[in-house]
């Protein structure tokens, strides 16, 4: 499969062709995501990039062109970040652009290596791409597992059911196989590779996809469901500023509106014949200093507001509606006052379950959002962290603690007890965390995922909210549990254990954002356990190891004729 020097020169691309291929790949990749949602393009979006890597005339110029084009694409995709932080907007886009550059450089090295070039593109391209996705999504800066090649394919859930074996990265792998097979066939046509090998691996790709779709239909149509709790999700509509500078005079007004929304939603659900077991509010919608006894006692002792005002109001609502409440609130431990300012020992972003049938239960956020709630590596140097914070929104502080315990919450209804895992904010994008929440020691323990999030960060961006929902749908397949997402500014949705949307606040494909509302849904619990629940993202890590081995091997000198 190694091209001769004459053949290589013959098929080298001009700079115009290299640029056109880079633009084509960026367009295909971006168009597969929202707002266009042309998800079938995921299957071919790597083809132009791989073909560019093989035939570019100059490695340096090719890498520079790819970086510039990718930079433009990521600036467009991440446009919502500009209103949060201008510097972060540029830095994140530049950072993400480097991974396509890495793919082009590494694949080019492999195709120029005498032995590695014999590996069929339908195998090497998906290994490299998923290995690089794993590097981005799981390793560097605590991981950025957004915009994987797999994510748009959830729009036809049948394609994504094998994620319950190897996770979302496996879906990226088989999608990349299509681009790899196309590269192999095109090279065979130009007599650069053996035609028999290219056809064989193209057929293998087809077989893999037929098997994948067949498995998907089988899984979707299995009868493994039983009735679960009825959940009422409340979608609020506050500006993201509520996490930074929510005015204390406005807080009780907004809180009263959330109470009213809960009453209205509960009344409508009851009229529809649903007996609501749980009302869910989004992340951080309860003002104050949390519900811990020490914090409340301290505020009472000094007559400090709000004291137990918000907790008392929530207990009153729970008693009035005879329905449990799951709400997002900060929690503080070791609360005190120094120089007219609050101090504390620990401060968590928490989810509280209030139910008359049990004690007050709490889950604390475990994985803080990189550069939103913590600065990976940089937080070890507080002076540097403060310098960088000064470049973000006024009032932003990285003062949250991470609780390493993934505590489950127990919801007791009139006829069953359900264990709930409550990933907060972007924690539902972290596959290993959701797996650890649902599976303990390889055994499925949690029945339901409920995500309390505040997607006000996205501003007016619908695309960012779509992407968050797409990722959450994969968590349901991987763990075979339903999920309810109660999200400030939207999108609030319910998802079944096959990743399908089952209830929306509106009739549209995705719910309307930047508006308040509610929906009630009876969840169906799934008795199935998954291979992914036992082995996690092992496939992605194997691809990462394969990528490292290929990289090291490609850099070794080879003897002539070997």
N, C-alpha and C positions, 0 to 999 in steps of 0.2 A: 504493500500500500504506500510505499515511499516513492514520491515523485522524483524524477531526475531533475538536474539543475536546469536543463533546457525546458522541460515541461513546467517547472516552477516559474521560470521567467515568462513563459508564454502566457500563463494564466494569472499573472500578477495584476492586481487592480490599480487603476489610476486613483488619484486622490479624490476625484469627483465620485467615482464608484464607491470608494471606501466611505465617503461622507454620506452618500445616498443610502448605503446599507445600514450605517449607524442610525440615520434618521428613521429608516424603515423599522428597525428593531424598536426604537424608542416609541414610535407611534403605535406599533402593534401591542407592546407591553402596556402602555398607558391606556389604550382604548379597551383593553380587556377588563379594566376596572371601571368603577363609577367615575363620571356620570354616564358614560356610554354603555358600560356593562356588556361589551361584545366578548363574552367569556370564551367562545371557541378560539379566539385569537391566541389564547395562552399556549395552545398546542404548537403554533408555528412561530411564536415571537422570538425564540432563540436562534432560529435558522439564519437570519441575516447576520447576527453577531458572530456566529460560528464560521460562516462562510467568509466573512470579513477577516477573521483571525487567520484563516488558512492562506488567503490570497492577497492580503495587503502587501504593497510593495515595500513599505518601510514600517518596521515595528514601532519606532518612536512616534512617527506621525500618526499611525493608526491609533495608538494609545491616547495621544493628545486629542484626536478627533472624537474618539469614543467618550473621553472624559467631558469634553465641551458639550456634546450632544446630550449625554446623560445628565449633566448639570442643568441644562435647560429643562429636561423632562422632570427632574425631581423638584426644581423650583416651581414648576407648574403644579405638580402633585401636592407639594407641601405649602402651597400659597397661604393657607390659613395660619401658618406659624408666624407669618410676617407681623400680624397684629399682636402677637404675644411677645416676640423678641426678634428684631431684625437680624442681629448677629447670629442667633441660633438658627434662623431660617436659612441663611447662607451656609453656615457650618454644617448643618445636617444634610443639606442637599449635596454639598461637596463630598461629605463622608460617604453617603450612599452611592455616589457616582463611582467611587473607587472600586466597588465590587464587580461591576461590569468590566472595568479596566483590568482587574485581576483575572477575570475569566478569559478575556481575550489574550492577555499575555501568557497565561498558563496553557491554554489550549493551543496557542501558536507554538509554544515550546514543545508540547507533546507531538504535534504533527510534524515537527522538524527533527524529532528524535528517531533514530533508525529502528529501534525496537518498539517504543511506545506508539509510534505512528501506525503500527499494525492493529491496534485496538480499534474495533469498529466505532464510528461516531455515535451509533445508537446506544452504546454502552458508556463511552468515555464522557460524552457531553452531559448526560444526566448525573453521572457521578460527580463531575466537577461542579456543576451548577448547584446541586443539593449540598455538596461539601462547603461551597461558598455561602449558600443560604444559612447553613448551620453555623458557620463562623460569624455571620452577621446577626443571626437570630438568637443564638444561645451563648456566645462567648464574649465578644468585644463589648465593652460598656454595659455589661449585664444583659446584653441581648436586645435586638430590635426586630421582633418576629412579625413585622408588618409587611404587606405587599410581597408575599411569597407567590411564586408562580402558580401554586395550587389554589389560592384563595378565590379567584373568580369562578372556578369550576364548581363551587358549591351552589351556583345558580341552577345547576341540574344535579340535585343531591345524589342521584344514582351513581354518578361518577366518583363521588367522594366516600362511599361506604367502606372501602378498604382502609380508610384512615383508622378504623377500629383495630387494625392489625399493626400497622407501622406508622400511623400518625399522618399529619398534613404533609410532611416532607416527602412521604412516599407518593402522594398525589403529584407533587412537583416533579418527582423522578419520572413517573410514567408520562406526564405531559412533555417533559424534556426529551423523552425517547422519540417522540414524533419528529421534533426538529432534528434530532440526531439521525434518524432514518432518512429524512429528506436530504441531509447533507451527504450521507453515504451514497444515496442514489444519484445525486447530481455529480459527485466525484467519479462514480462508476461510469456515468455517461461520458465524461471527459477522459476516461481511461486512466485515471489516476489511481483508482482502486480496483480490486477484483470485483467484477459484476456479481459473481455468485455470492460472495460474502455480503455485498450490499443488499441483494435481494433476500438473502437468508435472514438478515437482521431486520429488514423491513417487515418480513412475514412474522418474525418473532414479536415485533412491536404490535402488529395487528392482533396476534394471538393474546398478548398481554392485555390489550384494551378490551377484547371480547370477553376475556375472563373477568376483567375488572367490572365491566357492565353487568355481566351475568351475576356476579357476586352481589353487586349493588341491588339488582332487582330481587334477589333472594332475601337479602337482609331487610329491605324495605317492606317486604310482604310477609315477614314472619309474624306470628301471633304470640307476642311475648309481653303484652301490655296489660296493666291493671289500673283501676281508678286511683287517682291520687288527690292531693289537696286542690281546692279551688283558690286561686291566687288573684288578687286585685292589685294591679300595678298602677301606680300614680306617676304620671309624667309632669314634672314641674317645668317652669320656664324662667329660670333666673339667669342673669348674666354671669359669666365665669368669675367676675369680680367678687362674687360672694365668698370665694375662698381666700381672698386677699383683703378686701375692704368693704365687707357687708355692713352697712350703717346700722348701728344698734337701734336707732329709731325705726328703721325699716324692717328689722328682723321679726318683731312680733306681728307686723302686718302681713308679711309673707307667710309666716308660720300659720296664721289664722286662715289664710287662703288654702294652704295645704290640708288643713283640717276640713275645710269646706269641700275641697275636691274629694277627700276620702269619704265624706258622708254621701255626696252625690253619687260617686261611683258605687258605693256599697248599696245604696238605695236602688240604683238602676240594675245592678246584678241580681238583687233579691227579687225585683219585679220580673226579671228574666228567668227566674226559677233556680238560680245558683245560690248555694249556701256557702258564702265566702269563709274560708278558713284562715286566710292571711292577707293583710294589706301591706304592700311594700312601697317605701319611699326611696328616692334616689340617694346617692352619696351626699353626705354633709349638708342635708337639708334641715337638720335640727341645729339651731344656734346654741351658744352657751359653752359650758365647760364639761359637758358630759354628765353621766348619771352615777358616777362612783360615789360611794357614801362619804369618803373622806373629803372629796371636792365639794359635795353639797353641804356637809357640816361646816366646812371652812367658810363658805360663802355666807351661810346663815349666821355664823359667829360674828362676822364683821358687817352683816347686813348688806352684802354685795349682791348686785343683780348679775344674772337673772335667778340665781339660786335654783330652786327646784320647780320654777314656773313651767318650763317646757316639759319636764318629766311628768308633773302633775296633770298637765293638759293631755298628754298622751295616754296616761293611765285612765283618765276620764273618758277619752274616746274609745279605748279598748273595752271599758266596762259598758259604755253606752251601746256599742255595736256588737258586743260579745264576740269580738274577732281579734286575733293576735295581730300585732304590729311588728314589722321589721323596718327599722329606720337607720339612716346614716347620720352619724354624729361624731364629733371629736370626743376623745376620752383623755382625762388627765389624772396622773397619779403624783402624790406629793405636792399638791397645789399649795402655793404660798404667795406672799406679796413682799416685794422689796422695792423701796423707792417708788411707791405708787404703781408698780408694774407687777403683773402676775409672773410667778416663777413656778417651775415644776420639775419633777424628776423624770417622768416619762409622759410623752404625748403621742397618742395613736389616732389614726384614721380608722374609725370603728363602725361596725354594724351591730345594733342592739335589737334583740328579740324580746318584746314585751308580751307576756301571756299570763292570764290569770291562773292557768293550769300549771305553771312552772315558775321557777325563779327567773330573774332578769339575766339573760344570756348575752355574751358579747364575743364577737370575732374582731381581732385587730389586723389591719393590713400588714401583710408579710413582705411583699415585693413592692418597694417604693418605685415610682416611675422615674427612670433615669432622666436627669436634667429638668424634671418637673417637680420632684419632691426630694431628690438627692442628686449628687454629682459623683458618678462612679470614679474611684481613684482620687479625684480632686478633693472630695470631702475630708480626706485625711489631712489636708492642709487648710484649716479654717480661714486663714488670711487670704488664700487664693480663691477659696469658695466665695468669700465676701466680695472680692474684686469682680468676679464673674456675675454674681447676683446683681451687682449694680448696673449691669448691662441688660437685665431683664425688666419685667413690669415693676412699677413702684409698689412697694409693700410685700413683694415675694420674699418668703423666708423658707429655708430648708430646715425646719425644726421638728419634723416628724421622726418618730422612732419606728423601727421595724420589729414586729413580734414574731419570733421564729416558729411559734406554735400555730398550726393550722387547725383551729378548733371548729368542730361541727356544732350546729345549733339544732336542738330537738324541738320539733313542732308536734304537739299532741292535738289531734282532732277528735271528733266524737267517735270515730271508728278505727283510727290507726295512729301510729307514731312514725313520723318521717324525719330523717336526718338530712339537714340542709347544709350545703357548702356555699359560702357567700363571698366569692371573689369580689374585691372592691375596685372600682375604676378600671384600669387597664390590666388588672390581674387576670381577667378572662382571656387575654391574649397570650398568657404564659402557659404553655401546654404542660410543662412538668409540674407546675404548681397545682393546676386543676386536677391533674392525675393524682397527685399526692393527697389532695383533699378528698377525692372520691374513693380511692383505693388505699387501704392500709394493709401492709404486708401482703400485697397481691390480691387481697379480698375486697370486693366491692362493699363499701359501707354507707356512703351517702346516696340518697335517692334522687336528689334534686340539686341543681345549681341555680342560685339566684345572684345575679350581678347587679350591684348598686353602683351606678356610675354617674359621673358629671361630665358630659361631652360638650359642655359650653366652651371648652378649649377650642373647638373647631369653628367657632364663630358662625359665619353663614355657610360654611362648606358642607354640602350634602355628601360629597364624595368621601370625606373622612369618616363620617358617621356610617355610611354604607360599608366601608372597609372594616370598621370595628364590629359591625353586625356579622359580616361574612366570617371573620375570624372566630367569633363566638359560636357560630354554627358548627365549626369543626370540633370545638370542645365537646359538643353534645354527641357527635358521632364517635369520637375517640373513647369516650367514657360510657356511652349508651345511657345517658341521663337527659331528661328535659331541662330546659333553662328558661327562666323569666329574667328579662332585663328591664329594670326600672331606671330610666335615664333622664337626668335633667337636660332639657332642650331636645331630647330624642337622640336616637331612635329607640323607643321602648317596644320590645317585641317578646313573644313567647315562641320557643323553639322546641320541637319534639326531639326524641332520642335518635332520629335519623337526620337531623339537621334541617328539617323543613320548618318554615314559618307557619305557625298555627293560629296566631291571633294578632291582630293589628288594631291600633286605635282608629285607623281610617280604612277605606276600601282599597287604597293604592297598594302596589307591590311592596313598597316600604312606607312606613308611617311618616306623616308630616312632621318635620322638625321645627324647632323654635316656636312651639305652641304647647299649651298645657292640655292634659286630658287624662284618660284612664282606659284600661280594658280589664276584663275578668276572663279567666280561662281555667278550665279543669285540666290539670296536668295528668298525663298517663305515665305511670311508673314502668320502667323496663327491667325485666328480670335478667337480661343478658349481661354477662361479663365480657371483657374484651382482652385480646392479646396485648393491645397497647397498655391496658391497665396494669399488666404484669411486667412488660419490658420497656415501656415508654418509647422515646425517640431513638431506639437503637439503630434503626435504619439510617437516620441522619448522621449519627456518629460514625457509623461504618463508612458512609460516603465521605465524611470529613477526614477520616484516617486514610482512605483511599486517595483523596486529594493531596494530602500531605506526602504520602509515599510517591505519588506521581510527580509532584513538584520536586521532591528531592532527587528522584531518578532522572528527571529531565535535565537537571543541572549537572549531573555527572558527565564527564567527558566520555565519549564512545570512540573506540578504535575503528579505523577505516575498515569497512567491509563487515563489521560486526553488527 
